[in-house]
Amino acid sequence: MAASCSFTKTNHILESDAIIDFMKTGAIVIAAGGGGIPVISNGENSFEGVDAVIDKDFAAGLWLKN
C-alpha cells in the first residue's frame, strides 16, 4: 500500500531570487520541474519540511506568473 500524504498548492517559490540572479548571468535555469521539498513556515523565521506533494504543473505556472 502506498503511503499517503497531503497534496498542497504551492503559494511561493522560496528560491525565486536566486533563480532570477542566475538568469541574469545568462545561465539556463531549470526550475519548478519537480523535485522541490515542500516546507511550511514555522513562525520563527525559518521553515520545516512537511509530508506533502508539490504539483509541479501548478508550481511552473506560478513561476511564470511571477
N, CA, C and O atoms as a GROMACS GRO file, in nm:
protein
  264
    1MET      N    1   0.085  -0.117   0.000
    1MET     CA    2   0.000   0.000   0.000
    1MET      C    3   0.090   0.124   0.000
    1MET      O    4   0.188   0.130   0.074
    2ALA      N    5   0.056   0.220  -0.081
    2ALA     CA    6   0.134   0.343  -0.089
    2ALA      C    7   0.108   0.431   0.032
    2ALA      O    8  -0.003   0.435   0.086
    3ALA      N    9   0.213   0.500   0.075
    3ALA     CA   10   0.197   0.595   0.185
    3ALA      C   11   0.114   0.713   0.139
    3ALA      O   12   0.122   0.754   0.023
    4SER      N   13   0.034   0.765   0.227
    4SER     CA   14  -0.048   0.880   0.189
    4SER      C   15   0.015   1.009   0.243
    4SER      O   16   0.077   1.010   0.349
    5CYS      N   17  -0.004   1.115   0.167
    5CYS     CA   18   0.041   1.246   0.212
    5CYS      C   19  -0.050   1.350   0.150
    5CYS      O   20  -0.118   1.324   0.051
    6SER      N   21  -0.050   1.466   0.209
    6SER     CA   22  -0.138   1.571   0.159
    6SER      C   23  -0.087   1.629   0.028
    6SER      O   24   0.032   1.622  -0.002
    7PHE      N   25  -0.178   1.684  -0.047
    7PHE     CA   26  -0.146   1.748  -0.175
    7PHE      C   27  -0.178   1.895  -0.157
    7PHE      O   28  -0.293   1.932  -0.135
    8THR      N   29  -0.077   1.978  -0.167
    8THR     CA   30  -0.096   2.119  -0.137
    8THR      C   31  -0.059   2.207  -0.255
    8THR      O   32   0.030   2.172  -0.333
    9LYS      N   33  -0.125   2.319  -0.268
    9LYS     CA   34  -0.090   2.413  -0.374
    9LYS      C   35   0.028   2.497  -0.329
    9LYS      O   36   0.032   2.548  -0.217
   10THR      N   37   0.123   2.509  -0.418
   10THR     CA   38   0.238   2.594  -0.391
   10THR      C   39   0.192   2.739  -0.394
   10THR      O   40   0.121   2.780  -0.486
   11ASN      N   41   0.233   2.818  -0.296
   11ASN     CA   42   0.194   2.959  -0.298
   11ASN      C   43   0.313   3.053  -0.306
   11ASN      O   44   0.296   3.174  -0.320
   12HIS      N   45   0.435   2.998  -0.298
   12HIS     CA   46   0.554   3.080  -0.306
   12HIS      C   47   0.674   2.992  -0.342
   12HIS      O   48   0.685   2.880  -0.292
   13ILE      N   49   0.760   3.041  -0.427
   13ILE     CA   50   0.883   2.968  -0.461
   13ILE      C   51   0.996   3.037  -0.386
   13ILE      O   52   1.036   3.148  -0.420
   14LEU      N   53   1.048   2.969  -0.284
   14LEU     CA   54   1.146   3.030  -0.195
   14LEU      C   55   1.273   3.073  -0.267
   14LEU      O   56   1.333   3.175  -0.231
   15GLU      N   57   1.315   2.999  -0.366
   15GLU     CA   58   1.442   3.026  -0.433
   15GLU      C   59   1.430   3.122  -0.550
   15GLU      O   60   1.523   3.133  -0.629
   16SER      N   61   1.317   3.192  -0.564
   16SER     CA   62   1.295   3.275  -0.683
   16SER      C   63   1.402   3.383  -0.701
   16SER      O   64   1.441   3.410  -0.814
   17ASP      N   65   1.450   3.444  -0.593
   17ASP     CA   66   1.554   3.546  -0.607
   17ASP      C   67   1.684   3.486  -0.662
   17ASP      O   68   1.748   3.546  -0.748
   18ALA      N   69   1.721   3.368  -0.614
   18ALA     CA   70   1.842   3.302  -0.663
   18ALA      C   71   1.825   3.261  -0.809
   18ALA      O   72   1.919   3.272  -0.888
   19ILE      N   73   1.706   3.215  -0.846
   19ILE     CA   74   1.680   3.176  -0.984
   19ILE      C   75   1.695   3.297  -1.076
   19ILE      O   76   1.757   3.288  -1.182
   20ILE      N   77   1.639   3.410  -1.035
   20ILE     CA   78   1.649   3.532  -1.115
   20ILE      C   79   1.795   3.576  -1.128
   20ILE      O   80   1.838   3.617  -1.235
   21ASP      N   81   1.871   3.568  -1.018
   21ASP     CA   82   2.013   3.605  -1.023
   21ASP      C   83   2.089   3.519  -1.124
   21ASP      O   84   2.171   3.571  -1.200
   22PHE      N   85   2.063   3.388  -1.124
   22PHE     CA   86   2.128   3.301  -1.221
   22PHE      C   87   2.089   3.337  -1.364
   22PHE      O   88   2.173   3.340  -1.453
   23MET      N   89   1.961   3.366  -1.385
   23MET     CA   90   1.914   3.401  -1.519
   23MET      C   91   1.980   3.528  -1.569
   23MET      O   92   2.010   3.540  -1.688
   24LYS      N   93   2.005   3.623  -1.480
   24LYS     CA   94   2.069   3.749  -1.519
   24LYS      C   95   2.212   3.728  -1.566
   24LYS      O   96   2.266   3.812  -1.638
   25THR      N   97   2.274   3.618  -1.526
   25THR     CA   98   2.411   3.588  -1.571
   25THR      C   99   2.413   3.522  -1.708
   25THR      O  100   2.520   3.498  -1.764
   26GLY      N  101   2.295   3.491  -1.760
   26GLY     CA  102   2.287   3.422  -1.888
   26GLY      C  103   2.278   3.271  -1.875
   26GLY      O  104   2.274   3.200  -1.975
   27ALA      N  105   2.274   3.223  -1.752
   27ALA     CA  106   2.264   3.079  -1.729
   27ALA      C  107   2.127   3.028  -1.771
   27ALA      O  108   2.027   3.099  -1.761
   28ILE      N  109   2.124   2.905  -1.818
   28ILE     CA  110   1.997   2.839  -1.846
   28ILE      C  111   1.955   2.769  -1.718
   28ILE      O  112   2.023   2.680  -1.668
   29VAL      N  113   1.841   2.810  -1.665
   29VAL     CA  114   1.796   2.761  -1.535
   29VAL      C  115   1.674   2.671  -1.555
   29VAL      O  116   1.578   2.709  -1.623
   30ILE      N  117   1.679   2.554  -1.496
   30ILE     CA  118   1.564   2.464  -1.495
   30ILE      C  119   1.504   2.473  -1.356
   30ILE      O  120   1.566   2.435  -1.257
   31ALA      N  121   1.380   2.523  -1.350
   31ALA     CA  122   1.318   2.544  -1.219
   31ALA      C  123   1.172   2.500  -1.222
   31ALA      O  124   1.109   2.498  -1.328
   32ALA      N  125   1.120   2.465  -1.107
   32ALA     CA  126   0.980   2.426  -1.088
   32ALA      C  127   0.944   2.306  -1.174
   32ALA      O  128   0.831   2.297  -1.224
   33GLY      N  129   1.038   2.215  -1.191
   33GLY     CA  130   1.012   2.096  -1.270
   33GLY      C  131   0.994   1.971  -1.187
   33GLY      O  132   0.995   1.860  -1.241
   34GLY      N  133   0.978   1.987  -1.060
   34GLY     CA  134   0.964   1.873  -0.971
   34GLY      C  135   1.092   1.855  -0.891
   34GLY      O  136   1.197   1.908  -0.927
   35GLY      N  137   1.083   1.781  -0.785
   35GLY     CA  138   1.199   1.756  -0.701
   35GLY      C  139   1.216   1.856  -0.588
   35GLY      O  140   1.310   1.845  -0.509
   36GLY      N  141   1.126   1.954  -0.580
   36GLY     CA  142   1.134   2.050  -0.470
   36GLY      C  143   1.094   1.987  -0.338
   36GLY      O  144   1.029   1.882  -0.336
   37ILE      N  145   1.132   2.050  -0.231
   37ILE     CA  146   1.099   2.000  -0.099
   37ILE      C  147   0.987   2.086  -0.040
   37ILE      O  148   1.007   2.205  -0.020
   38PRO      N  149   0.871   2.028  -0.013
   38PRO     CA  150   0.762   2.107   0.044
   38PRO      C  151   0.793   2.146   0.188
   38PRO      O  152   0.829   2.062   0.270
   39VAL      N  153   0.778   2.274   0.217
   39VAL     CA  154   0.803   2.326   0.351
   39VAL      C  155   0.692   2.421   0.392
   39VAL      O  156   0.618   2.472   0.308
   40ILE      N  157   0.682   2.444   0.521
   40ILE     CA  158   0.591   2.546   0.574
   40ILE      C  159   0.672   2.634   0.670
   40ILE      O  160   0.773   2.591   0.727
   41SER      N  161   0.626   2.756   0.687
   41SER     CA  162   0.688   2.846   0.783
   41SER      C  163   0.654   2.797   0.923
   41SER      O  164   0.540   2.761   0.951
   42ASN      N  165   0.753   2.796   1.010
   42ASN     CA  166   0.726   2.753   1.147
   42ASN      C  167   0.700   2.870   1.240
   42ASN      O  168   0.688   2.852   1.361
   43GLY      N  169   0.689   2.992   1.184
   43GLY     CA  170   0.659   3.109   1.264
   43GLY      C  171   0.779   3.169   1.334
   43GLY      O  172   0.767   3.270   1.402
   44GLU      N  173   0.895   3.108   1.317
   44GLU     CA  174   1.018   3.157   1.381
   44GLU      C  175   1.118   3.201   1.275
   44GLU      O  176   1.239   3.190   1.295
   45ASN      N  177   1.068   3.250   1.162
   45ASN     CA  178   1.152   3.297   1.052
   45ASN      C  179   1.236   3.185   0.991
   45ASN      O  180   1.345   3.211   0.939
   46SER      N  181   1.186   3.062   0.997
   46SER     CA  182   1.251   2.950   0.930
   46SER      C  183   1.142   2.852   0.886
   46SER      O  184   1.023   2.876   0.908
   47PHE      N  185   1.183   2.744   0.825
   47PHE     CA  186   1.089   2.652   0.763
   47PHE      C  187   1.110   2.510   0.811
   47PHE      O  188   1.218   2.473   0.857
   48GLU      N  189   1.003   2.430   0.800
   48GLU     CA  190   1.007   2.289   0.835
   48GLU      C  191   0.954   2.208   0.717
   48GLU      O  192   0.859   2.250   0.651
   49GLY      N  193   1.016   2.095   0.691
   49GLY     CA  194   0.967   2.006   0.588
   49GLY      C  195   0.834   1.945   0.629
   49GLY      O  196   0.809   1.922   0.747
   50VAL      N  197   0.748   1.919   0.530
   50VAL     CA  198   0.618   1.857   0.557
   50VAL      C  199   0.596   1.740   0.463
   50VAL      O  200   0.654   1.735   0.354
   51ASP      N  201   0.512   1.646   0.505
   51ASP     CA  202   0.474   1.535   0.419
   51ASP      C  203   0.367   1.584   0.324
   51ASP      O  204   0.249   1.586   0.358
   52ALA      N  205   0.408   1.622   0.204
   52ALA     CA  206   0.315   1.675   0.104
   52ALA      C  207   0.376   1.654  -0.034
   52ALA      O  208   0.492   1.616  -0.046
   53VAL      N  209   0.297   1.678  -0.134
   53VAL     CA  210   0.342   1.667  -0.273
   53VAL      C  211   0.325   1.803  -0.338
   53VAL      O  212   0.220   1.866  -0.324
   54ILE      N  213   0.427   1.849  -0.410
   54ILE     CA  214   0.418   1.974  -0.483
   54ILE      C  215   0.369   1.944  -0.624
   54ILE      O  216   0.428   1.861  -0.694
   55ASP      N  217   0.263   2.009  -0.665
   55ASP     CA  218   0.212   1.995  -0.802
   55ASP      C  219   0.305   2.073  -0.894
   55ASP      O  220   0.301   2.196  -0.897
   56LYS      N  221   0.389   2.002  -0.970
   56LYS     CA  222   0.490   2.071  -1.050
   56LYS      C  223   0.430   2.154  -1.162
   56LYS      O  224   0.489   2.254  -1.202
   57ASP      N  225   0.314   2.116  -1.214
   57ASP     CA  226   0.249   2.198  -1.317
   57ASP      C  227   0.201   2.330  -1.257
   57ASP      O  228   0.217   2.436  -1.318
   58PHE      N  229   0.142   2.323  -1.139
   58PHE     CA  230   0.097   2.445  -1.072
   58PHE      C  231   0.217   2.532  -1.035
   58PHE      O  232   0.212   2.654  -1.052
   59ALA      N  233   0.324   2.471  -0.984
   59ALA     CA  234   0.444   2.546  -0.946
   59ALA      C  235   0.507   2.613  -1.067
   59ALA      O  236   0.552   2.727  -1.057
   60ALA      N  237   0.511   2.544  -1.180
   60ALA     CA  238   0.566   2.604  -1.302
   60ALA      C  239   0.481   2.723  -1.347
   60ALA      O  240   0.535   2.825  -1.388
   61GLY      N  241   0.350   2.709  -1.338
   61GLY     CA  242   0.262   2.820  -1.373
   61GLY      C  243   0.279   2.938  -1.278
   61GLY      O  244   0.276   3.053  -1.321
   62LEU      N  245   0.298   2.908  -1.150
   62LEU     CA  246   0.322   3.013  -1.051
   62LEU      C  247   0.451   3.087  -1.083
   62LEU      O  248   0.458   3.209  -1.074
   63TRP      N  249   0.555   3.011  -1.119
   63TRP     CA  250   0.683   3.072  -1.154
   63TRP      C  251   0.668   3.165  -1.274
   63TRP      O  252   0.720   3.276  -1.274
   64LEU      N  253   0.597   3.121  -1.376
   64LEU     CA  254   0.577   3.204  -1.495
   64LEU      C  255   0.494   3.328  -1.463
   64LEU      O  256   0.519   3.435  -1.519
   65LYS      N  257   0.397   3.313  -1.376
   65LYS     CA  258   0.311   3.426  -1.339
   65LYS      C  259   0.389   3.534  -1.265
   65LYS      O  260   0.364   3.653  -1.283
   66ASN      N  261   0.484   3.492  -1.184
   66ASN     CA  262   0.563   3.588  -1.106
   66ASN      C  263   0.679   3.639  -1.188
   66ASN      O  264   0.757   3.721  -1.140
   0.00000   0.00000   0.00000
